[in-house]
Amino acid sequence: MMQSIRSCVLPLAMLTGGVFYGFFSRFSTAIPYFIFTMLLLTFCKLAPKDVKFKKLHLWLILIQILGSIAVYLIVSLFDTVTAQGAFICILAPTAMAAAVITGMLGGNVAFLTSYVLVSNIGTALAAPVIFSFMGPNTEMPFTDSFIYICREVMPLLILPLLAAWTIRAAAPPLHRALLKINPATFYLWAFSLTIVTGRTVKFLSEQQNPDYTTEISLAAIALAICLAQFKAGKYIGNRYGERIAAGQGLGQKNTILAIWMSQMYLNPVASVGPASYVLWQNIVNSYQLWIKKNRDDKCASSHEARKK
């Protein structure tokens, strides 16, 4: 029952934000606080002793960072805004919910959870440098732009981890209380999605000379990148015995953060890319779960037949 309700939340949140964009876009300043809270609650579940770095983690983070730059350079030859949208769909760190889907698919949750940490730190270190050469930040001197973005992005991605581990060590009762309210991350995610969708629609509706060719291109390239990242993750992960976890690590993105970063540091129209990615990655995950359920049902039926 709860799973059915949750499956309806994604389209409902995006529809609500799109229809009532004037109202929900007013809350956009709250997004960094929601992201911080969601990361804090997520990292509360991650014990330092459970973090084990592997060679595959390095390959995945290199694909995430260097791949985003390479795709930007190629696509920017045709359209800069589309290139920015493609770039952020790759640079964005792994979604907090990826560990849940990995477990449901039978993958290595411990490996994926460690990569959530790696991808967040990698993004926090790379984003200020890369953003300084893109969007409106190019108008500022590099040092000023770098410091400005560092001041906003790095605390948002790294402080939740430090806070979670400090609370775990210094205040166990508070840590236990935070673990109990961990399911609240889903509702924070849904409300955040409503807000960022509203802000995206508001910006698009207020364009002086809207060019919907760009928006369509962004949605299309987000689909291509989504499929490519899941495929690439599974391909390289298969060589290390982590096919499922690596696929989710590269493919399932923290789209709330990606949309927010697009709206803050890139051309706001580029946020259509990660906004579309929300839909594509959920379709991919639904398909993967459906395939696994069918396989499990067939195995169960085959087992029952042999018993008879």
ZAMARGU-4260 file (C-alpha; in steps of 0.2 Angstrom, whole numbers, plus 5000, padded with zeros to 4 digits):
<rodrens>
0) 5000/5000/5000 | 5014/5012/5005 | 5024/5008/4990 | 5009/5012/4979 | 5006/5029/4987
5) 5025/5033/4985 | 5024/5029/4967 | 5011/5042/4965 | 5021/5056/4974 | 5033/5059/4960
10) 5020/5064/4947 | 5009/5073/4960 | 5024/5083/4966 | 5029/5089/4949 | 5011/5092/4943
15) 5008/5102/4959 | 5024/5113/4957 | 5020/5116/4939 | 5002/5121/4941 | 5005/5132/4957
20) 5022/5138/4952 | 5019/5156/4958 | 5016/5150/4976 | 5029/5136/4977 | 5043/5145/4969
25) 5042/5158/4984 | 5050/5144/4995 | 5065/5141/4984 | 5077/5149/4997 | 5073/5134/5008
30) 5080/5121/4996 | 5098/5122/5003 | 5091/5118/5021 | 5081/5104/5014 | 5096/5097/5005
35) 5106/5098/5021 | 5093/5090/5032 | 5090/5075/5019 | 5109/5072/5018 | 5111/5073/5037
40) 5097/5060/5040 | 5105/5049/5026 | 5122/5050/5033 | 5116/5046/5051 | 5113/5029/5044
45) 5131/5027/5038 | 5144/5022/5052 | 5162/5027/5049 | 5167/5008/5051 | 5155/5004/5036
50) 5164/5015/5024 | 5176/5005/5013 | 5184/5013/4998 | 5187/5002/4983 | 5196/5004/4966
55) 5179/5004/4958 | 5174/5020/4968 | 5188/5029/4960 | 5183/5024/4942 | 5165/5029/4945
60) 5170/5047/4952 | 5182/5050/4938 | 5168/5045/4925 | 5156/5057/4935 | 5168/5072/4935
65) 5178/5070/4919 | 5163/5063/4909 | 5153/5079/4914 | 5167/5090/4907 | 5169/5080/4891
70) 5150/5080/4887 | 5149/5098/4891 | 5164/5102/4879 | 5156/5092/4865 | 5138/5098/4867
75) 5143/5116/4869 | 5149/5116/4851 | 5130/5115/4846 | 5121/5124/4861 | 5128/5131/4877
80) 5112/5129/4887 | 5109/5111/4882 | 5127/5108/4886 | 5125/5115/4904 | 5110/5104/4907
85) 5119/5088/4900 | 5134/5093/4911 | 5124/5094/4927 | 5115/5078/4924 | 5132/5069/4925
90) 5141/5079/4938 | 5127/5078/4951 | 5131/5066/4965 | 5122/5049/4968 | 5104/5050/4975
95) 5102/5046/4993 | 5088/5034/4989 | 5100/5024/4977 | 5105/5013/4991 | 5087/5008/4994
100) 5084/5003/4975 | 5101/4994/4975 | 5095/4983/4990 | 5078/4980/4981 | 5088/4974/4965
105) 5099/4963/4975 | 5115/4974/4974 | 5128/4978/4987 | 5121/4991/4998 | 5137/4994/5007
110) 5147/4998/4991 | 5133/5010/4985 | 5132/5019/5002 | 5151/5022/5002 | 5149/5029/4984
115) 5136/5041/4990 | 5149/5048/5001 | 5162/5048/4988 | 5151/5056/4975 | 5146/5070/4987
120) 5163/5074/4992 | 5169/5073/4974 | 5155/5085/4968 | 5159/5097/4983 | 5177/5098/4977
125) 5175/5099/4958 | 5159/5110/4957 | 5166/5126/4963 | 5181/5125/4951 | 5170/5120/4936
130) 5156/5132/4939 | 5168/5146/4939 | 5170/5144/4921 | 5152/5142/4916 | 5136/5153/4917
135) 5136/5170/4925 | 5151/5166/4936 | 5162/5169/4921 | 5159/5187/4923 | 5168/5187/4940
140) 5187/5184/4943 | 5191/5166/4945 | 5196/5167/4963 | 5181/5177/4968 | 5169/5165/4959
145) 5178/5150/4966 | 5177/5156/4984 | 5159/5162/4982 | 5153/5144/4976 | 5164/5135/4988
150) 5156/5145/5002 | 5139/5138/4997 | 5142/5121/4989 | 5155/5113/5000 | 5146/5116/5017
155) 5130/5110/5009 | 5138/5093/5004 | 5151/5090/5017 | 5144/5097/5034 | 5130/5085/5035
160) 5142/5071/5035 | 5153/5079/5048 | 5137/5083/5058 | 5130/5066/5057 | 5146/5057/5063
165) 5149/5070/5077 | 5131/5067/5083 | 5134/5048/5082 | 5149/5049/5093 | 5145/5063/5105
170) 5126/5062/5107 | 5119/5044/5104 | 5102/5048/5110 | 5100/5062/5097 | 5107/5050/5084
175) 5094/5037/5088 | 5080/5050/5087 | 5086/5056/5070 | 5087/5038/5064 | 5068/5036/5069
180) 5063/5051/5059 | 5073/5045/5044 | 5058/5041/5034 | 5055/5060/5034 | 5068/5062/5020
185) 5055/5055/5007 | 5043/5069/5012 | 5056/5082/5012 | 5061/5076/4995 | 5044/5077/4988
190) 5041/5095/4994 | 5058/5100/4988 | 5053/5093/4971 | 5037/5103/4971 | 5047/5119/4975
195) 5061/5116/4962 | 5048/5111/4948 | 5038/5127/4953 | 5054/5138/4951 | 5059/5130/4934
200) 5041/5133/4927 | 5041/5150/4934 | 5057/5155/4925 | 5051/5147/4909 | 5034/5156/4909
205) 5043/5173/4912 | 5055/5171/4897 | 5054/5185/4885 | 5057/5175/4869 | 5055/5157/4874
210) 5063/5144/4863 | 5055/5127/4867 | 5068/5119/4855 | 5081/5121/4869 | 5069/5113/4882
215) 5065/5098/4871 | 5083/5096/4867 | 5087/5096/4886 | 5074/5083/4890 | 5080/5072/4875
220) 5098/5073/4880 | 5094/5070/4899 | 5086/5054/4893 | 5101/5049/4883 | 5113/5053/4897
225) 5102/5043/4910 | 5102/5027/4900 | 5120/5029/4896 | 5125/5032/4914 | 5115/5016/4920
230) 5123/5006/4906 | 5141/5012/4909 | 5139/5009/4928 | 5133/4991/4925 | 5147/4988/4912
235) 5162/4994/4922 | 5154/4987/4938 | 5152/4970/4931 | 5171/4969/4929 | 5172/4971/4948
240) 5157/4960/4953 | 5146/4976/4957 | 5135/4977/4942 | 5119/4983/4951 | 5127/4995/4963
245) 5139/5003/4951 | 5124/5005/4939 | 5114/5014/4952 | 5129/5024/4958 | 5131/5032/4941
250) 5113/5032/4935 | 5103/5037/4950 | 5106/5056/4954 | 5102/5068/4967 | 5091/5078/4955
255) 5085/5090/4968 | 5103/5096/4971 | 5106/5096/4952 | 5091/5107/4948 | 5096/5119/4963
260) 5114/5120/4956 | 5108/5123/4939 | 5096/5137/4944 | 5110/5145/4955 | 5126/5144/4945
265) 5121/5140/4927 | 5108/5147/4915 | 5091/5143/4924 | 5084/5135/4908 | 5097/5121/4910
270) 5088/5115/4925 | 5075/5107/4913 | 5089/5094/4910 | 5089/5087/4928 | 5071/5091/4930
275) 5068/5079/4915 | 5081/5067/4923 | 5069/5065/4938 | 5056/5057/4927 | 5068/5046/4916
280) 5078/5038/4931 | 5062/5034/4940 | 5055/5025/4924 | 5072/5016/4923 | 5071/5011/4941
285) 5053/5005/4939 | 5057/4995/4924 | 5072/4987/4933 | 5061/4982/4948 | 5048/4975/4937
290) 5061/4964/4928 | 5067/4958/4945 | 5050/4954/4951 | 5046/4944/4935 | 5062/4934/4937
295) 5059/4931/4955 | 5041/4925/4951 | 5048/4913/4938 | 5061/4906/4949 | 5048/4903/4963
300) 5036/4895/4950 | 5050/4884/4944 | 5055/4879/4962 | 5037/4875/4966 | 5036/4864/4950
305) 5051/4854/4954 | 5044/4851/4972 | 5029/4843/4964
</rodrens>
